[in-house]
Amino acid sequence: MKNNTTNRRGFIKKTALTVAGISIIPRHVMGKGFIAPSDKLNVAVIGGGGKGYSDAVNVWNNGASNIAAICDVDWNSASRAFEKFPKAQKFKDYRKLLDSMKDIDAVTVSTPDHTHAVISLAAMQLQKHVYVQKPLTHSIHEARVLTQAANRYKVVTQMGNQGASGQDVQTMIDWFDSGMIGNVSQVHVWTNRPVWPQGIKTPTDKPEMLSGLDWDNWVGPAQWVDYHPLYHPFKWRGWWNFGTGALGDMGCHLIDPPYRVLGLGYPLEVESSVGAIFSKDWVPDYLPESCPPSSRTQLKFAASAKNPVEIKMNWTDGGLRPFHPELIPADHPIGDENSANGVMMIGEKGIMTCGTYAANPKIYLNSGEIIKPPKSSRTNTLPENGHQTKWVAACKDGFKSKNHDKLTSSFDFAGPLTESILMGNLAIRSYNLREKSGNSFEYPGRKKLLWDGTNMKVTNFEPANQFVKRAYRKGWSLE
């Protein structure tokens, strides 16, 4: 043991660099995963267009981290990122990136929903830290797999619902914990999404492929379809094969505050209803491949340690929203300033509201008093890159460090939150499932679905369980 220790000390001494009398030990000397505080995080950006570009810029943070590689199946979409980081190596296949660049410390995953899980798991298996855009995954099963993998591989993780790192959501937690609105039994959450085509028929024409697009890798683990501009770019959100609809897009932003404030867990039950498109009189178009134009969902949660009563959470999308409660003045917008997105938590003593990213929180007390955060606490409530900066700091310090504990959406929180949100999608997708009963067809998916969260299973309607776990295209798997 003594000889081994001596040899290691000698090795470190020989390989240390001396600059101005200060010894700097290379990262690899200290063991896998160690990053010296003076070192920069080497980051690979997977998905460089759209939100991926801003994620890369925020992680880079004016040179605080090194963007070593950029991977995107569509180099046209990623062109701005290539220009911003000209020294970064370019890839179209994340698998080739991970195979060839061994000195990568962490990855950002800002791709369409259907590829989040396979990319993130592959990176974690190589002990790379991972930042993944919301929603964490496309399916409930994938969220559970990533949550367990983060702990198994001891990597630092964060989901990209940046409002979770802002001061406003902490203000709401403090208000609730102090008992200002009492126990909450009802929550309303709403959004104006979709703001992309949804509730539409599957395209059948075959337009010319975009130049520079690797469509096979874009489809990835999803079921194969031919390229169409109704899928890429951005419009993939409205198709179940790739996206998670309005609920998956905005739920991680809007459901996060009540989920966090009230200390919620897996839901107990879920019930949905969906809007329909009629191209013929009396005959609705059932479009199982496209997310619906609008939907309503109610999730029931058990009492928690923070809130000792059951909670019913009501979600509406497609521009539908709840009406003003009596406590909120008629000329006050609810949620965002235009009421397009928002949250209301209805308690015994009052109503707590906020907009997107938990912005502009307020309390309307039964007494008529309106409470807002003091102006002094509202300066720079959400630094543009604060969510990513916290993740970078935790990556440098390591798994379960003090900085890791400060993360607001590591997978141990983001995983169960995502599962709860995707439970709503399970009910939405089950809504038009039909079963024959005697000489007629019934729609059992339109009934309330009872959920066993621990075992990820609907207990009273077996056909709904097909949406818990997705089938992967041949050649792809989540292992």
C-alpha positions, 0 to 999 in steps of 0.5 A: 500500500505504501509503495502504491501511494508513493508511486501515485504521488510521484506520478502526480508530481511529474504530470502536474503543470507549474504556472507561476508557482501554482501546480495544476493537476490535469483532470485525468490524473485525479480520476474519472469524473473529477474536474478541477475548479480551475478547469472548464467543463467540456460540453457536447451540444446535442440538438443545436437549433432552436432551443438547443442554441440558447441552451448552448449559449447559456451553458457556455456562459461567455467562456465559462464552459467549453462547447467542444462538439455540436451534433444535429441531424439538420445542419441548416437548423444548427448553422447559428450554433456552428457560427457561434462556436466555430472550434466545436467538432460537428456531428450528425449522429450522437452515437458517433460523437459519444464514441469518438470524443472521450474527453466530454464531461457533459451533454445538453440534449435539446432534441425532439421529445422522442429522442430525449431518453435514448440520447440521455441514457447513452450519455449517462452510461458513459458517466457524462452529466446530462442537461435535458430539455423538457419534457424529460421524456416521451413516455412514463417508462422512459422517465422512470428509466432515466431517474433510476439511471441518474442514481445508478451512474452517479451523474449530475442531471437537470431538466430544462424547465428554467422557471424552477430556478427562479426566485418567484417559485421560491417565493410561492413555496415560502408563502405556502409554507407559512400557511398564508392560503391554508390547505389546497384542495383544488388547482387550475392550470391552463395554456394557449398551446398548441400554437402549431398544427394539431388535430390534423390528418396525417400527410400522405404526400412526399415532398422533397427532402430538406438539404442536409437533413439526416431523416433516418436519425431524426426519426430515431427510435420512433416508428418510421414515417416519410419526411414532411414539413408538418413534422420538421422543424418544430411541428413535430410537437403535435404528433404522438410519434414524436411529441407530447402535445400541449400538455408535454410542452407546457406542463413542465413549466406550469405544473411545476409550481403547484407540484413543487409548492404542494409536495406532490407525488404520483397521481392516484387517478386521471380523467380527460376529455378532448376536442374534436374536428368535424369534416362531416356533419355529426361524424368527428374525425378521430385522428390517433396519430395527431394530438387533439386540438384541445383537451381537459384533464383532471389529476387527483393527488393524495394528501402530502406531508406539506398539504394534508388533503387530497388535491384535484388538479385541472388542466386545460389547453387549446386556449381554454382557461378557467373563469375568474373566482370571486376573490379575483377582481373582474379586471385582473388578468389571471396567470400571465398578463394576457391570461394565456397561461397560468396557475391558480392554487385554491386554498382555505384562506385564499388563492395563489396565482402565477404565470409561466415560469411561476412569474408574477406570483400573487395571493388573493386572501379571503379578507380581500387583501392582495399580496405581491412580492416586494419590488426589491426581491424581484430584481433579476428573479430569473437570470437568463442562464441561471438554470444552466449555470447551476447545472454546470457548477454541480457538474464540476463539483460532482454527484451529491455535492452541495451544488448538486443539492441546489439543483431544482430539476435533477432527475429525482424531481423531474422524473416523477414530475414528468411521469405525472404530466405524461399520465395526462397524455395517457388519458388523452390518448385513451379517450377514443379507445373503443371496446365492443360490449355486446352488440355495440361499442363503448368508449371505456377510455372516457372513464376515470383511469385509476393509476398505480404509480409505483408499478406504472399501471392503469388498474381498471382499463388494460388497453390504456397501458399501451401508452405507458411504454413506447415501442422502438423502431428496429435497431433502437432500444433503451438499454 
